[in-house]
Amino acid sequence: MKSAEEFAELLPTEIRNLVTIEHTQIADFHWFNLVSEKNESLISDRVFTGFDKDIDTAFSKAVSEMIERKSFSSGNKAKLRSCATQRSDGFAAFPISSDLKLAAQKARDNALNEAIERFAWATWWDQHQIEYIHEKYSTQEFCDKYRCLKKLFIELNQKLEFDSIHLIEPSIQDSDKKLIIIVAEFKGGVVTGGACDDKDRSESILVRAFSELLRHALVVIQNKQRPMHLTDYEKRLLYFASDTGKCSFYKRISQNGTLKIKLPPLETDTQVPSNKTHYVHRCLFQNQPPFIDENFKRMCL
């Protein structure tokens, strides 16, 4: 396995001396954090994360996330129309390597998936007339059915002791995309993760959604011992990791509608200026609802 110094050599030159590389292996997955400013938070604008079974892919994902945020920040300061928002929803970066056309397509695909994920999730939570599929599993049933996540789930379950797992799939009209929201229920509350991709990539969607849930769960575990100096994101996570937050979730799933989510036209669908190593793209829908805002009682994470 490469050392931290060897991974640092793979970073784009302009950020090589600006980050600390942190690597953890959890079950059979690798987790990288690139930390540009040391703090106690696992989730902040200064921590960039990559997660995958392949160690090099996990590192590449963390670098791509950092490039996304850097491009958004630079574009926002330059008052680019494509970056004229408070948050970087719908951004994606992909390493160019030797194939610019492939990088452009992958970045655009990933940007669209994130835009759909956040539009559909926010719409489902805010509008109770939306139709959705809901499946609830015991921990054993979940491990038996989704063996690709079994080792990871067992390790995380030792820390939070889950009671059950919910899978939520909001209905999206005339789309070949699927959003899966995973909600893991434990004695003190719930913790979530979600992802979107093509309908025929269900296993990949589940792994990505669970990687988000893992990240959120570790924040919950960490902040049970650190109640001060929380980011707004962490406050939202901890609200749902409470009995009150769990009640909010159960109130939402007590209602199921008949309307499908209709995706509006894209308002933003464009390349965003970046460095020479990555292609960056942004997709954002017209009237895209806020995903993360001041209301920490919205289960949009």
Buried (B, 14 or more C-beta within 10 A) or exposed (E): EEEEEEBBEBBBEEBEEEBEBBBEEBBEBBBBBBBBEEEEBBBBBBBBBBBBEEBEBBBBBBBBBBBBBBBBEBBBEEEBEBBEBEBBBBBBBBBBEEEEEBBBBBBBBBBBBBBBBBBBBBBBBEEBEBBBEEEBBEBEEBBEEBEBBBBBBEBBBEEBEBEBBBBBBBBBEEBEBBBBBBBBBBEBBBBBBBBBBBEEBBEEBBBBBBBBBBBBBBBBBEBEEEEEEBBEBBEBBBBBBBEEBBEBBEEBBEEBEEEBBEBEEBBBBBBBEBBEBBBBBBBBBEEBBBBBBEEBEBBBB
